[in-house]
Amino acid sequence: MMTRGKRKNQQFELELVMLEQLVKPDHDLRKIDKHINFDFIYDLVEPYYAEDRGRPSIDPVVLFKMSLIQALDGIRSEEKLVDAIHHNMAYRWFLGYGLTESIPDHSTISHNRAVRFKDSTIYEDIFNEIVLMAIDHGFVEGKIVYTDSTHVKANASNSKFENVTEERVIEEDESLLMLINDKRISKDQKALKPADSKIEVHSRKVSKTDPDSGYMHRDRKPIGFYHLVHGTVDSSNNILLSAHVTPGNVHDSTVYIDNLEDMFKKLNLAPKYAGADAGYFNLDIIEELSTKGITPVIGPRKYAGKKGKKSKYWFEYYPEEDIYRCFEGEELKYKTTTRQGYVEYESDKNICNKCPKRDKCLYESNTTGEISSEQTRIIRRHIKEHYADEVRSFMKTEKGKSLYQRRKETVERAFADLKELMGMRYAHYRGSHAVKAQVLVTGAAYNVKKIARLLDKQEKE
């Protein structure tokens, strides 16, 4: 039998109840409140508050906890956050506000982000303190780290932009030129003279709404104005170790080494392995990691080559003799070293003309469409290619395959949680400082929840 209207007048009932009773025993905010001490924030924000003038401020820990709630539940704006706190008993309990107590206005949070803490490192400092907390609890091993980037849609219209022409001075890499000339001299070739600096002119789209964002237009990526978040996680418990924000048109590899070095220094970490996807398979990155004693766990890029022709990987390099051999066992000998750092090895045309597999190896002339009797095969190998060879060899081992597979379970999963569950798919604000604040607070909330859950699990075991 259906019951109607049994609780029709409950809105007007008076009950004696404790706020404590209204929060579920297993709520994440209970775990955070029990295990995480936020008092360190007072020392960090003290320089930004006046001691003897002005009205008493809202407790800075409460303000950070409000931002924490916003990130944990993916609330889009501070107005909606304050409205949610007003109605949500768990939020009130976590912040220390009673049932009828007034909640701080959303403008207080906005003022702190946009004025009080503008151009400061406070959000990064808080984020790092929470990471150090995870390290102190033993939740970060620091031996294997994984890095990736993810795009965050800018709070800007894709149709409101202006085309800006910029000039960039390109200087020659002196250390690379030294390696090139050492190679050339060892082969009885003249050393190359230093080249003059060049000026590159290029045009880019700049958003009128958020000039700090970047116009993204890459394969398998969305088109429009985005910010890019570069994140690194520890493999043991997926703790987010660092989060850096750049415009969306900045390539992942350009900031990778600087971000890692900054993180290692601040957190006092010395990993043995550094994992990333094929977008980071860059000789400069591989060299930097290798010289620091870190094994790169980076997926090699695949070059298909021309259809119907054997790629350079069908040719084997012999470092002792400094030659290549083709799949027929014939030699490709040193020809020259270019200013760009590529060593060229060339086959013997007389041998190639007699080879039964020349059609699969030699390229047709662009003018005649046929393979000339003068045609040879040239293999280009970068002067630093030996670093890449070591990575390719390691990635073929069982350990290399296993470590690379874990990338999907670590940094990619962390980004999925941050974007799908915690609102990091879209930038809530405009400007690099505000977006960076959003990303760091969201990352801090992600770590706080993980630490609290891990400590709660330890306590129950």
C-alpha positions as CSV (number, residue, x, y, z in Angstrom):
1,M,0.0,0.0,0.0
2,M,1.4,3.4,-1.0
3,T,1.8,6.0,1.8
4,R,1.2,9.6,1.1
5,G,2.2,12.8,3.0
6,K,3.6,11.0,6.1
7,R,6.5,13.6,6.4
8,K,4.6,16.6,5.0
9,N,5.3,19.0,7.8
10,Q,8.9,18.0,8.7
11,Q,10.2,21.4,7.5
12,F,8.6,23.0,10.6
13,E,9.7,20.5,13.2
14,L,12.2,21.5,15.9
15,E,14.9,18.9,16.6
16,L,17.8,18.8,19.0
17,V,20.7,17.6,16.9
18,M,24.5,17.8,16.8
19,L,26.2,18.7,13.5
20,E,28.5,15.8,14.3
21,Q,25.6,13.4,13.8
22,L,24.9,14.7,10.3
23,V,28.2,13.7,8.8
24,K,28.7,10.1,7.6
25,P,31.3,8.2,9.6
26,D,33.3,7.3,6.4
27,H,33.1,10.7,4.8
28,D,36.4,11.8,3.2
29,L,36.3,15.1,5.0
30,R,36.3,13.2,8.3
31,K,39.4,11.4,7.3
32,I,41.1,14.6,6.2
33,D,40.1,16.4,9.4
34,K,41.5,13.6,11.5
35,H,44.8,13.0,9.7
36,I,45.8,16.3,8.1
37,N,47.1,19.2,10.2
38,F,46.8,22.5,8.2
39,D,48.4,24.7,10.8
40,F,51.5,25.0,8.6
41,I,49.5,27.4,6.5
42,Y,49.6,30.1,9.2
43,D,53.4,30.4,8.9
44,L,53.3,30.5,5.1
45,V,50.7,33.3,4.8
46,E,51.9,35.4,7.7
47,P,54.0,37.8,5.5
48,Y,50.8,38.7,3.5
49,Y,48.8,39.9,6.5
50,A,49.2,43.2,8.4
51,E,49.8,42.7,12.2
52,D,48.4,46.0,13.6
53,R,45.9,47.4,11.2
54,G,42.7,46.6,9.3
55,R,39.8,44.4,10.3
56,P,40.3,40.9,11.6
57,S,40.6,38.5,8.7
58,I,38.8,35.3,7.9
59,D,41.0,32.4,9.3
60,P,43.4,31.6,6.4
61,V,43.1,27.9,7.1
62,V,39.4,28.1,6.7
63,L,39.8,29.9,3.4
64,F,42.1,27.2,2.2
65,K,39.7,24.5,3.3
66,M,37.0,26.2,1.4
67,S,39.1,26.1,-1.8
68,L,39.9,22.4,-0.9
69,I,36.2,21.6,-0.8
70,Q,35.8,23.4,-4.2
71,A,38.5,21.2,-5.7
72,L,37.5,17.9,-4.1
73,D,33.9,18.1,-5.5
74,G,34.7,20.0,-8.7
75,I,32.6,23.0,-7.9
76,R,32.9,25.5,-10.8
77,S,32.9,28.9,-9.0
78,E,33.3,30.5,-5.6
79,E,29.7,31.7,-5.7
80,K,28.5,28.1,-6.1
81,L,31.0,27.0,-3.4
82,V,29.6,29.3,-0.8
83,D,26.0,28.3,-1.7
84,A,27.0,24.6,-1.4
85,I,28.6,25.2,2.0
86,H,25.5,27.0,3.2
87,H,23.4,23.8,2.6
88,N,26.0,21.0,3.1
89,M,26.3,19.9,6.7
90,A,29.6,18.0,6.0
91,Y,31.1,21.2,4.6
92,R,30.0,23.2,7.6
93,W,31.4,20.6,10.0
94,F,34.8,20.4,8.2
95,L,35.1,24.2,8.3
96,G,34.0,24.6,11.9
97,Y,30.8,26.6,11.2
98,G,27.6,25.9,13.0
99,L,24.2,25.3,11.5
100,T,23.1,28.9,11.6
101,E,26.5,30.6,11.4
102,S,27.2,32.9,8.4
103,I,29.6,31.7,5.7
104,P,32.3,34.1,4.4
105,D,31.3,35.8,1.2
106,H,32.7,34.4,-2.1
107,S,34.4,37.8,-2.7
108,T,36.7,37.1,0.2
109,I,38.2,34.0,-1.5
110,S,38.4,35.9,-4.8
111,H,40.2,38.9,-3.2
112,N,42.8,36.6,-1.6
113,R,43.5,34.9,-4.9
114,A,43.4,38.0,-7.1
115,V,44.9,40.6,-4.8
116,R,46.5,39.4,-1.5
117,F,48.3,36.4,-3.0
118,K,48.8,37.7,-6.6
119,D,52.4,37.3,-7.8
120,S,53.2,35.2,-4.8
121,T,54.3,31.6,-4.4
122,I,51.8,30.8,-1.7
123,Y,49.8,28.2,-3.6
124,E,53.0,26.4,-4.7
125,D,54.4,26.6,-1.1
126,I,51.2,25.0,0.2
127,F,51.3,22.3,-2.5
128,N,54.9,21.5,-1.7
129,E,54.3,21.3,2.0
130,I,51.5,18.7,1.4
131,V,53.9,16.7,-0.8
132,L,56.5,16.8,1.9
133,M,53.9,15.6,4.3
134,A,53.3,12.5,2.0
135,I,57.1,12.0,1.9
136,D,57.3,12.1,5.7
137,H,54.6,9.5,6.0
138,G,56.5,7.2,3.7
139,F,54.0,7.4,0.8
140,V,56.6,8.6,-1.7
141,E,59.5,6.3,-2.6
142,G,60.9,8.8,-5.1
143,K,62.6,6.0,-7.1
144,I,60.3,5.9,-10.1
145,V,58.5,9.1,-11.4
146,Y,56.2,9.5,-14.4
147,T,55.5,12.8,-16.2
148,D,52.8,13.8,-18.7
149,S,50.8,16.9,-19.7
150,T,47.1,17.5,-20.0
151,H,45.3,20.4,-21.6
152,V,42.9,22.6,-19.6
153,K,40.3,24.6,-21.7
154,A,40.9,28.3,-21.2
155,N,38.1,30.5,-20.0
156,A,38.2,32.3,-23.3
157,S,36.4,32.4,-26.7
158,N,38.1,30.7,-29.6
159,S,36.8,33.4,-31.9
160,K,38.1,36.4,-30.1
161,F,41.8,36.7,-30.9
162,E,44.4,38.8,-32.7
163,N,47.3,37.6,-34.9
164,V,50.6,38.7,-33.4
165,T,53.9,38.6,-35.2
166,E,57.0,37.8,-33.0
167,E,60.7,37.7,-33.6
168,R,62.9,35.1,-31.9
169,V,66.7,35.1,-31.9
170,I,68.1,31.6,-32.5
171,E,71.7,31.0,-31.2
172,E,73.8,28.1,-32.2
173,D,74.4,25.4,-29.6
174,E,78.1,25.8,-28.9
175,S,78.4,22.4,-27.1
176,L,76.8,20.7,-30.1
177,L,79.2,22.5,-32.5
178,M,82.2,21.2,-30.5
179,L,80.9,17.6,-30.9
180,I,80.3,18.1,-34.6
181,N,83.8,19.5,-35.2
182,D,85.5,16.8,-33.1
183,K,83.8,14.3,-35.4
184,R,84.7,16.1,-38.6
185,I,88.3,16.6,-37.6
186,S,88.6,12.9,-36.7
187,K,87.5,12.1,-40.2
188,D,90.0,14.6,-41.8
189,Q,87.3,17.2,-42.6
190,K,87.4,20.9,-41.9
191,A,85.9,22.2,-38.7
192,L,82.8,24.3,-39.2
193,K,82.9,28.0,-38.2
194,P,80.4,29.3,-35.7
195,A,77.3,30.5,-37.4
196,D,75.7,33.9,-36.9
197,S,72.6,34.1,-34.8
198,K,69.4,33.9,-36.8
199,I,66.1,35.8,-36.3
200,E,62.9,33.7,-36.8
201,V,59.7,35.5,-37.4
202,H,56.4,33.7,-36.7
203,S,52.8,34.6,-36.2
204,R,50.6,33.2,-33.5
205,K,47.0,33.7,-32.3
206,V,46.6,35.6,-29.0
207,S,43.4,35.5,-27.1
208,K,41.8,38.8,-26.3
209,T,40.1,37.3,-23.3
210,D,42.9,35.3,-21.8
211,P,46.2,36.3,-23.4
212,D,48.2,33.9,-21.1
213,S,46.5,30.9,-22.8
214,G,47.9,29.4,-26.0
215,Y,46.2,28.4,-29.2
216,M,46.5,24.6,-29.5
217,H,46.4,23.0,-33.0
218,R,48.1,19.6,-32.9
219,D,47.3,16.1,-34.1
220,R,44.9,14.2,-31.9
221,K,44.4,17.3,-29.7
222,P,41.4,19.7,-29.5
223,I,41.7,23.0,-31.3
224,G,41.4,26.3,-29.4
225,F,42.8,28.3,-26.5
226,Y,44.1,26.1,-23.7
227,H,46.5,26.0,-20.8
228,L,48.8,23.0,-20.4
229,V,49.4,21.3,-17.1
230,H,52.7,19.4,-16.8
231,G,52.5,17.0,-13.9
232,T,54.8,14.4,-12.3
233,V,53.7,11.6,-10.0
234,D,55.5,9.1,-7.8
235,S,54.9,5.5,-8.8
236,S,54.3,4.0,-5.3
237,N,51.0,5.7,-4.4
238,N,50.4,8.1,-7.3
239,I,51.1,11.2,-5.2
240,L,51.3,14.3,-7.5
241,L,54.8,15.6,-7.0
242,S,54.7,18.7,-9.2
243,A,52.2,20.7,-11.4
244,H,53.4,23.4,-13.7
245,V,51.2,25.5,-16.0
246,T,52.2,26.9,-19.4
247,P,50.2,28.2,-22.5
248,G,48.7,25.4,-24.5
249,N,51.0,25.9,-27.5
250,V,54.1,25.1,-25.5
251,H,55.4,21.6,-26.3
252,D,55.7,19.1,-23.5
253,S,59.4,18.5,-24.0
254,T,60.6,22.1,-23.8
255,V,59.9,22.5,-20.0
256,Y,60.4,18.9,-18.9
257,I,64.0,19.0,-17.6
258,D,63.6,22.4,-15.9
259,N,60.4,21.2,-14.1
260,L,62.1,18.0,-13.0
261,E,65.2,19.7,-11.7
262,D,63.1,22.2,-9.8
263,M,61.0,19.4,-8.2
264,F,64.1,17.3,-7.3
265,K,65.6,20.3,-5.6
266,K,62.6,21.3,-3.6
267,L,61.6,17.8,-2.5
268,N,65.2,16.4,-2.2
269,L,64.4,13.5,-4.5
270,A,66.9,11.4,-6.6
271,P,64.9,9.0,-8.7
272,K,66.4,6.1,-10.6
273,Y,63.8,6.0,-13.4
274,A,61.8,8.7,-15.2
275,G,58.9,7.7,-17.4
276,A,57.1,9.6,-20.1
277,D,55.3,9.0,-23.4
278,A,56.9,9.2,-26.9
279,G,56.3,13.0,-27.0
280,Y,59.3,13.3,-24.6
281,F,61.6,11.1,-26.8
282,N,64.0,13.9,-27.4
283,L,67.8,13.6,-27.5
284,D,68.4,16.6,-25.2
285,I,66.0,15.1,-22.6
286,I,67.5,11.6,-22.9
287,E,71.0,13.0,-22.6
288,E,70.2,15.1,-19.5
289,L,68.5,12.2,-17.7
290,S,71.3,9.8,-18.6
291,T,74.1,12.1,-17.5
292,K,72.2,12.6,-14.1
293,G,72.2,8.8,-13.6
294,I,68.4,8.5,-14.3
295,T,67.3,5.8,-16.7
296,P,64.7,7.2,-19.2
297,V,61.6,5.1,-19.5
298,I,60.3,6.8,-22.6
299,G,58.5,5.2,-25.5
300,P,60.6,5.5,-28.7
301,R,59.1,7.4,-31.6
302,K,58.2,5.3,-34.6
303,Y,59.2,6.5,-38.0
304,A,57.4,4.7,-40.8
305,G,59.6,5.9,-43.6
306,K,58.6,5.9,-47.2
307,K,56.0,3.3,-48.2
308,G,57.6,0.3,-49.8
309,K,61.1,1.2,-48.7
310,K,63.2,-0.2,-45.9
311,S,63.5,2.3,-43.0
312,K,66.8,3.2,-41.4
313,Y,66.1,0.7,-38.6
314,W,66.7,-2.1,-41.1
315,F,70.3,-1.0,-41.1
316,E,72.5,-1.9,-38.1
317,Y,75.1,0.5,-36.7
318,Y,78.5,-0.8,-35.7
319,P,80.1,1.8,-33.3
320,E,83.6,0.1,-33.2
321,E,83.9,0.6,-37.0
322,D,81.7,3.6,-37.2
323,I,79.7,2.1,-40.1
324,Y,76.2,0.9,-40.9
325,R,75.5,-2.4,-42.6
326,C,72.4,-3.1,-44.6
327,F,70.3,-6.2,-44.5
328,E,72.5,-7.7,-47.2
329,G,75.6,-7.2,-45.1
330,E,77.1,-4.4,-47.2
331,E,78.7,-1.3,-45.6
332,L,77.5,2.3,-45.5
333,K,80.6,4.4,-44.7
334,Y,81.0,7.9,-43.2
335,K,80.3,10.7,-45.6
336,T,80.0,13.9,-43.5
337,T,78.6,15.6,-40.4
338,T,76.2,18.4,-40.9
339,R,75.8,21.6,-38.9
340,Q,72.6,20.3,-37.4
341,G,74.5,17.4,-35.8
342,Y,73.6,14.6,-38.2
343,V,76.3,12.1,-39.3
344,E,75.7,10.8,-42.8
345,Y,76.7,7.3,-43.9
346,E,76.5,6.4,-47.6
347,S,76.4,3.1,-49.5
348,D,78.6,2.2,-52.5
349,K,76.6,2.8,-55.7
350,N,78.5,0.0,-57.6
351,I,77.4,-2.5,-54.9
352,C,73.8,-1.1,-54.8
353,N,73.4,-1.4,-58.6
354,K,74.0,-5.2,-58.4
355,C,71.9,-5.7,-55.3
356,P,68.7,-7.8,-55.9
357,K,66.8,-5.7,-53.2
358,R,67.8,-2.2,-54.5
359,D,64.1,-1.5,-55.3
360,K,63.2,-1.8,-51.6
361,C,66.2,0.3,-50.5
362,L,67.0,3.0,-53.0
363,Y,64.7,6.0,-53.6
364,E,63.4,7.0,-57.1
365,S,64.4,10.3,-58.6
366,N,61.9,13.1,-58.2
367,T,62.3,14.1,-61.8
368,T,62.3,10.8,-63.7
369,G,60.5,8.6,-61.1
370,E,63.1,5.9,-61.6
371,I,66.1,4.7,-59.6
372,S,69.3,6.1,-61.1
373,S,72.4,4.1,-61.5
374,E,74.1,6.8,-59.5
375,Q,71.7,6.5,-56.6
376,T,73.0,5.5,-53.2
377,R,71.4,5.0,-49.8
378,I,72.2,7.6,-47.1
379,I,71.5,7.0,-43.4
380,R,71.5,9.9,-41.1
381,R,72.4,9.4,-37.5
382,H,72.5,12.2,-34.9
383,I,75.8,12.7,-33.1
384,K,74.0,12.0,-29.8
385,E,72.1,9.0,-31.1
386,H,73.9,6.6,-28.8
387,Y,71.8,8.0,-25.9
388,A,68.6,7.1,-27.8
389,D,70.1,3.6,-28.7
390,E,70.5,2.9,-25.0
391,V,66.8,3.8,-24.3
392,R,65.6,1.7,-27.2
393,S,67.6,-1.3,-25.9
394,F,66.3,-0.8,-22.4
395,M,62.7,-0.5,-23.6
396,K,62.9,-3.9,-25.2
397,T,63.8,-5.6,-21.8
398,E,61.1,-7.0,-19.5
399,K,61.9,-4.3,-16.9
400,G,61.6,-1.5,-19.5
401,K,58.3,-2.9,-20.8
402,S,56.9,-3.3,-17.2
403,L,57.9,0.2,-16.1
404,Y,56.5,1.8,-19.3
405,Q,53.2,0.0,-18.8
406,R,52.8,1.5,-15.4
407,R,52.6,4.9,-16.9
408,K,49.0,4.3,-17.8
409,E,48.2,3.3,-14.2
410,T,50.0,6.3,-12.6
411,V,50.2,9.8,-14.3
412,E,47.4,9.1,-16.8
413,R,45.0,7.9,-14.0
414,A,46.0,10.9,-11.8
415,F,45.1,13.3,-14.7
416,A,41.8,11.4,-15.2
417,D,40.8,12.0,-11.6
418,L,41.9,15.6,-11.7
419,K,39.8,16.3,-14.8
420,E,36.8,14.1,-14.4
421,L,36.2,14.3,-10.7
422,M,37.9,17.5,-9.6
423,G,37.0,20.0,-12.2
424,M,40.3,20.5,-13.9
425,R,39.0,20.0,-17.4
426,Y,38.2,23.7,-17.6
427,A,40.0,26.8,-16.3
428,H,37.7,28.6,-13.8
429,Y,39.6,31.8,-14.1
430,R,41.6,33.9,-16.6
431,G,45.3,34.7,-16.5
432,S,48.3,32.4,-15.8
433,H,48.5,33.2,-12.0
434,A,44.8,32.4,-11.4
435,V,44.9,29.2,-13.5
436,K,48.1,28.2,-11.7
437,A,46.4,28.8,-8.4
438,Q,43.5,26.6,-9.5
439,V,45.8,23.8,-10.6
440,L,47.9,23.8,-7.5
441,V,44.9,23.9,-5.1
442,T,43.3,21.0,-7.1
443,G,46.6,19.1,-7.0
444,A,46.9,19.7,-3.2
445,A,43.3,18.5,-2.7
446,Y,44.1,15.4,-4.7
447,N,47.1,14.7,-2.5
448,V,45.4,15.5,0.7
449,K,42.6,13.0,-0.1
450,K,45.2,10.3,-0.9
451,I,47.2,10.9,2.2
452,A,44.1,10.8,4.4
453,R,42.8,7.6,2.9
454,L,46.2,5.9,3.2
455,L,46.6,6.9,6.8
456,D,43.0,5.8,7.5
457,K,43.8,2.4,5.9
458,Q,47.0,2.1,7.9
459,E,45.1,2.8,11.1
460,K,42.5,0.0,10.4
461,E,45.1,-2.6,9.5
